[in-house]
Amino acid sequence: MAFFNSAKKLILEIDEFFDLIDKGSLVFKDGVSNYLKGNMERFSDNLNDIDQIESKADSIRRKVENDLYSHSLLPQYRGDVLRLMEKCDDILDIMKEDLYQFDVEVPLIPKKLHTNLMKLTKISVSAIDALVPAARAFFKDPVSVKDKIHRVYFFENEADKLANSIKRKVFHESPNLKLSEKIHLRYFTLHIENVSDAAEVVADILSILAIKRII
């Protein structure tokens, strides 16, 4: 009975972890929006929220690791589960770091780029929105993982295309900007694009792990 109670508790902890990844993506999207709109008080709230989410996710990840070893749970998948959670945690770290870079460096973003940068943010976050159900499925229905992760690749590819379009506008269609300002804008475009890239990394891992579980 103790084993089954421990296993049930572990699944709940993992579910809560993925809830935090999902919540973090919403805070990230809201944070970029608030920065672009100049809502700095709300942007500050976003920073506090992403801090708390990232800290709680780290705590849960460490607890899951401890439970996996101390209760000898999922021994054949222990390393896979920990690797999956570590890479998902990396996504949160990237989103947190991105928001803090906005806060520290205070990039000057021309109004004409606001819509495109917000669209890029939404597309990058959509990759995470597609990833979370696929990650949950690994534990409950591994056969369905492949059908779910194709959306991650779609959004990552769309983010790449839009990011390149934004960079082209910055360097080819913004004669009033200094070179230093253009480089700064490219840098922040890359920051946002990296969120979907991190989701793609996890999707690649999930694809392999799901096959291992099915076999």
C-alpha positions as CSV (number, residue, x, y, z in Angstrom):
1,M,0.0,0.0,0.0
2,A,2.8,2.4,0.8
3,F,4.3,1.8,-2.6
4,F,1.1,2.7,-4.4
5,N,0.6,5.8,-2.2
6,S,4.1,6.9,-3.0
7,A,3.5,6.3,-6.8
8,K,0.3,8.3,-6.7
9,K,1.9,11.1,-4.9
10,L,4.8,11.1,-7.4
11,I,2.3,11.5,-10.3
12,L,0.6,14.4,-8.6
13,E,4.0,16.1,-8.1
14,I,4.9,15.6,-11.7
15,D,1.5,17.0,-12.8
16,E,2.0,20.0,-10.6
17,F,5.4,20.5,-12.1
18,F,3.9,20.7,-15.6
19,D,1.2,23.0,-14.3
20,L,4.0,25.4,-13.4
21,I,5.6,25.2,-16.8
22,D,2.3,26.1,-18.3
23,K,1.7,28.9,-15.9
24,G,5.2,30.2,-16.5
25,S,4.6,30.5,-20.2
26,L,1.5,32.6,-19.5
27,V,3.4,34.9,-17.2
28,F,6.2,35.2,-19.8
29,K,3.7,36.2,-22.5
30,D,2.1,38.7,-20.2
31,G,5.4,40.1,-19.2
32,V,6.5,40.8,-22.7
33,S,3.1,42.4,-23.4
34,N,3.3,44.6,-20.4
35,Y,6.9,45.7,-21.2
36,L,5.9,46.7,-24.8
37,K,2.9,48.6,-23.5
38,G,4.9,50.4,-20.8
39,N,3.0,48.8,-17.9
40,M,6.0,48.6,-15.7
41,E,4.2,48.0,-12.5
42,R,2.5,45.0,-13.9
43,F,5.8,43.9,-15.6
44,S,7.4,44.0,-12.1
45,D,4.6,41.7,-10.9
46,N,5.4,39.4,-13.8
47,L,9.1,39.2,-12.7
48,N,8.0,38.3,-9.1
49,D,5.6,35.7,-10.5
50,I,8.2,34.0,-12.7
51,D,10.6,34.0,-9.8
52,Q,8.2,32.2,-7.6
53,I,7.1,29.7,-10.3
54,E,10.7,28.9,-11.2
55,S,11.7,28.4,-7.6
56,K,8.7,26.1,-6.9
57,A,9.4,24.1,-10.0
58,D,13.0,23.6,-8.9
59,S,11.8,22.4,-5.5
60,I,9.3,19.9,-7.0
61,R,11.9,18.6,-9.4
62,R,14.3,18.0,-6.6
63,K,11.5,16.3,-4.5
64,V,10.6,14.0,-7.4
65,E,14.2,13.0,-7.8
66,N,14.4,12.2,-4.1
67,D,11.2,10.2,-4.2
68,L,12.2,8.3,-7.2
69,Y,15.3,7.1,-5.4
70,S,14.1,6.8,-1.9
71,H,11.0,4.8,-2.8
72,S,12.5,2.9,-5.8
73,L,9.8,4.2,-8.1
74,L,9.9,3.8,-11.9
75,P,13.4,2.3,-11.8
76,Q,13.5,1.6,-15.5
77,Y,12.4,5.1,-16.4
78,R,14.1,7.0,-13.5
79,G,16.8,8.7,-15.6
80,D,14.4,9.5,-18.4
81,V,11.9,11.2,-16.1
82,L,14.6,13.3,-14.4
83,R,16.1,14.3,-17.8
84,L,12.7,15.3,-19.1
85,M,11.9,17.4,-16.0
86,E,15.4,19.0,-16.1
87,K,14.9,20.1,-19.8
88,C,11.4,21.4,-19.0
89,D,12.9,23.3,-16.1
90,D,15.4,24.8,-18.6
91,I,12.4,26.4,-20.4
92,L,11.3,28.1,-17.3
93,D,14.9,29.3,-16.7
94,I,15.1,30.8,-20.2
95,M,11.7,32.6,-19.8
96,K,12.8,34.0,-16.4
97,E,16.2,35.1,-17.8
98,D,14.5,36.7,-20.8
99,L,12.2,38.8,-18.7
100,Y,15.0,39.9,-16.5
101,Q,17.0,40.9,-19.5
102,F,14.2,43.3,-20.5
103,D,14.3,44.7,-16.9
104,V,18.1,45.1,-16.8
105,E,18.8,46.3,-20.3
106,V,15.6,48.2,-21.0
107,P,15.7,47.8,-24.8
108,L,14.2,50.6,-26.8
109,I,11.7,48.9,-29.2
110,P,10.1,50.9,-32.0
111,K,6.3,50.9,-32.1
112,K,6.4,49.4,-35.6
113,L,7.9,46.2,-34.1
114,H,5.6,45.8,-31.2
115,T,3.0,43.8,-33.1
116,N,5.6,41.4,-34.6
117,L,7.4,40.9,-31.3
118,M,4.2,40.2,-29.5
119,K,3.2,37.7,-32.3
120,L,6.6,36.0,-31.9
121,T,6.1,35.7,-28.2
122,K,2.7,34.1,-28.7
123,I,4.1,31.7,-31.2
124,S,7.0,30.7,-29.0
125,V,4.6,30.2,-26.0
126,S,2.3,28.1,-28.3
127,A,5.2,25.7,-28.6
128,I,5.1,25.3,-24.9
129,D,1.3,25.0,-24.8
130,A,1.7,22.1,-27.2
131,L,4.6,20.6,-25.3
132,V,2.9,20.3,-21.9
133,P,0.1,17.9,-23.0
134,A,2.7,15.8,-24.8
135,A,4.9,15.6,-21.7
136,R,1.9,14.6,-19.5
137,A,1.0,11.9,-22.1
138,F,4.4,10.3,-21.7
139,F,3.3,9.2,-18.2
140,K,-0.3,8.3,-19.1
141,D,-0.6,7.5,-22.8
142,P,2.8,7.3,-24.5
143,V,1.3,6.1,-27.8
144,S,-0.3,9.6,-28.2
145,V,2.9,11.5,-27.6
146,K,3.9,11.5,-31.3
147,D,0.6,12.9,-32.3
148,K,0.9,15.7,-29.8
149,I,4.5,16.9,-30.3
150,H,4.2,17.6,-34.1
151,R,2.5,20.9,-33.0
152,V,5.7,21.8,-31.1
153,Y,7.7,21.5,-34.2
154,F,5.2,23.5,-36.2
155,F,5.3,26.4,-33.8
156,E,9.1,26.3,-33.5
157,N,9.4,26.5,-37.2
158,E,6.9,29.4,-37.4
159,A,8.8,31.2,-34.6
160,D,12.1,30.8,-36.6
161,K,10.5,32.3,-39.7
162,L,9.0,35.2,-37.9
163,A,12.2,35.9,-36.0
164,N,14.1,36.1,-39.2
165,S,11.5,38.4,-40.7
166,I,11.8,40.7,-37.7
167,K,15.6,40.8,-37.9
168,R,15.4,41.6,-41.6
169,K,13.1,44.5,-40.9
170,V,15.5,45.8,-38.2
171,F,18.6,45.6,-40.4
172,H,17.1,46.4,-43.8
173,E,14.0,48.6,-43.2
174,S,15.0,50.7,-40.2
175,P,17.5,53.4,-41.5
176,N,16.9,55.6,-38.5
177,L,18.2,53.1,-36.0
178,K,21.9,53.0,-35.0
179,L,23.8,49.8,-35.5
180,S,24.0,49.3,-31.8
181,E,20.2,49.6,-31.5
182,K,19.7,47.1,-34.3
183,I,22.0,44.6,-32.7
184,H,20.1,45.1,-29.4
185,L,16.8,44.4,-31.1
186,R,18.2,41.3,-32.8
187,Y,19.4,40.1,-29.4
188,F,16.0,40.4,-27.8
189,T,14.3,38.8,-30.8
190,L,16.7,35.9,-30.4
191,H,15.8,35.7,-26.7
192,I,12.1,35.3,-27.4
193,E,12.8,32.8,-30.2
194,N,14.9,30.7,-27.9
195,V,11.8,29.8,-25.9
196,S,10.4,27.8,-28.8
197,D,13.9,26.3,-29.4
198,A,13.9,25.0,-25.9
199,A,10.5,23.5,-26.4
200,E,11.8,21.7,-29.5
201,V,14.7,20.2,-27.5
202,V,12.2,18.7,-25.0
203,A,10.0,17.5,-27.9
204,D,13.0,15.6,-29.4
205,I,13.6,14.0,-26.0
206,L,9.9,13.1,-25.6
207,S,9.8,11.5,-29.0
208,I,12.6,9.1,-28.1
209,L,11.4,8.4,-24.6
210,A,7.9,7.6,-25.8
211,I,9.2,5.0,-28.2
212,K,11.2,3.4,-25.4
213,R,8.1,3.2,-23.3
214,I,6.0,1.7,-26.1
215,I,8.7,-0.9,-26.8
